[in-house]
Each structure stands twice: as structure tokens, then as C-alpha cells.
Amino acid sequence: MNEEIRYSKVLLIGADGHQYGEISSREANQIALEKGFDLVLVAPNAKPPVCKLMDYSKYRYEQQKKAKEARRHQKTVELKEIRMTAVIEEHDLNTKLNHAQKFLTKGNKVKATVRLPYRAGDALVEQGKEVLNHFYQALSEYGDMDGNIDKNGRFLAIMINPKN
């Protein structure tokens, strides 16, 4: 910026878009001082490098404002967890399904978890897998299953991503 630009020739563009043409960087600095603008290097890799006259603090403020606006409108995907047991009643399962459906329609991921008792036999593990499969089948129009059923200690879990 300004005196830090050390090229023999630069292509100068005015604040209003007027092209001054190819001039020395000293002349470009002089024009910037006369007009009350900053000389900003826009394209250093071009032949010759392109400089522009602008109010740099205003430009930086506008860029920060645009970035802040973009962050505000960016959709953050949250992970919502639904916990249940392998021996869940139908009404309770429907309540959990309604919650998961709301989460998926809002665009959030859902992690459905079945907690098994300490000494769960194979029958309870299979029953837990059936509950998770039924859970996914009921939500298949709202989301897609991410991978298979994971067994982690006393928990069986699936991830359901929302459909776009």
C-alpha cells in the first residue's frame, strides 16, 4: 500500500474506474497523494501489476461488514441426540420420532442412541438394532442414514443426515 509498492511500472486505475494507464509507481503515489486516496496493489501477479486508488480504511470496513453478514447468514448444522432404550413402548417411540422429524426438517443432524443394560445379551442387542432400524425407516423420507449401526460400549447409535 502507498510507498510500500515498489515496481518500476504499474497499471493505475482511479477510484471512479478511470484508467490512468501504465505509469511509474512514484507517479502513482503522487497522484494518490494529490487526490487524497490510498494506492492499493490489487493484482500483484499481473504484467504490469495493477494498482487502484481507493480509501483503504473504507474498503477494509466494507470487506469486514460483508464477511460478518456472510457469517450471520451461514447455516450452522447442529447435532441433536435422541436417546432411548431397547425396550421402548410404541407411544414413546412415536414421540421420539416426532422430535427427530422436527430436527431433520430444520436441517439438523440426528444421532439416535439406544442404551443397553450392563449385562445385555445378544437378544437385547438385536432388539436395540431393530428399534434403530424401525426409527430410521420411519424417518427415511426426512433424512438419510450415515453409515451403519455403531456399537460403542453399552450404546448402539445411528446418524441421520437431513435430506436437502
N, C-alpha and C positions, 0 to 999 in steps of 0.2 A: 504494500500500500504506500502511496506517495513516494517519498525518496528511497524507499527500500527496493523499488523496481529498477533494476539495473540491466537494461537491454539497450543495444545501440539504436534499434528502430522498433517502434510499436505501432499497432493499428489502433487509433484512438476513436472512440465513439462517445458522443456527447450525452448529457443527461436526458436530452429530448429525443435521442436516437440519431441525431445528425452525425455523419461520418466525417471526421477530420482527415482521414487518410493515414498514410504511413509517415510518421514523424519520429524524431528522436525522443527518448524518454525524458530528457531535460525540458524540451519544448512542451511535452505533455504535462509535466509537473508545473511549468509556468502557466499554462492555460488553466489548469485546475486551481491554482492559487488565485488567478485573476477572476475566475467565475465563482469562487467560494465553495468548490466541491472537493471531494477526495478523489484521488486517482487509484482505481482498484483494478488489479490484474484479474481478468475474467477467465481467459483461456491461455495459460502459460505454455501449452504444448503446440499451439498453432504457429504457423510460419507466416508472418511475424506474430509475436504474442499480442493478444487483444486486451486492451485496457479500456475502462469505461469511467466516465465522470459521474459520480453519484455522491449523495450524502450517506456515508458509510454507516453512521450510527442509526439513521432511519432505516436503512436497508437491513441491518442486523436485527433491529427491533421487529421489523415486518417478518423476517425469517423465523424468529423465535415465536412470534404470535401464530404463524402458520403451523409450526411444529406443535405448539400447545393445543391448537384447535384439532389437529390430526390425532393427537393422543386422546383428546376428550371424546372424539367420535369413534375411536377404535374399540371394537367389541372384545371384551375380555371373557374368555371361556372359563367358567368355574367348574370345579369337580364337586358334584353332590353325591353323598353316600346314602344308600338305603340299606338299613340293617334288618335282618330277620333271622328266624331260626328254621331248622329243618322241619319242625312240626308246627307250621303256621296254619291258622284257620283261613278259610276262604274269604271271609269278610275282611280280615286283617290284610290279607294279600291284595285284595282289591283296593284298599286304602293306600297301601304302598305303591301299587300300580298307578293310581291317580296322581300321587305326588311325583313319581318318576315321569309320568306323561307331561305334567306341567313343567318340570325341569327341562325336559327334552325340547318342548315347544319353545321355551325361552332361549334355547341354544346352548344349554349347559350339558356337560358330560355327566353320566350317571354311573356310579360304581355300586353294583348290587352285591351285598355281602350276606352270606349265611354263616352264622356262628354255630359251631358244633359243640356238644358237651365234651368234657375232658376225655372220657373213655368211649368215644364214638366208634361203633363198629362199622363194618362195611355197609350194613343196611342203612344206617343213618347217613353215611356219606352219599350213597346212591339216592336217598330221599332228598338230600340237600341239592344234589345235581339236578334232580327232577324239578325241584322248586325253582332253581335258577333258569332252567330251560323253559319252564312254563312262563316265568317272569319275562324272559326275552321274547318268547313267541307272542305274548300279549302286547309287547311294545315294538314289534318288528316294523310296524308302519311309521313309527316316530323316530326310530334310530337303528343303527347297525352295530352288531356285536364286534368288539375289537379283540380278536384272538379267541382263545378257548377259555374254559373254566380253569381258574388258577386255584391250587390248594396251597395255602400258606399257614402251616401250623393247624390251628383249630378253625380256620376260616376258609370258605370257598368263595370266590369272587369272580364277577364278570364286569367288563367295562362296556358301556353302551354309548356310542357317539351319536349326536343328533344328525338327522338327515338334513341336507341343505335345501 
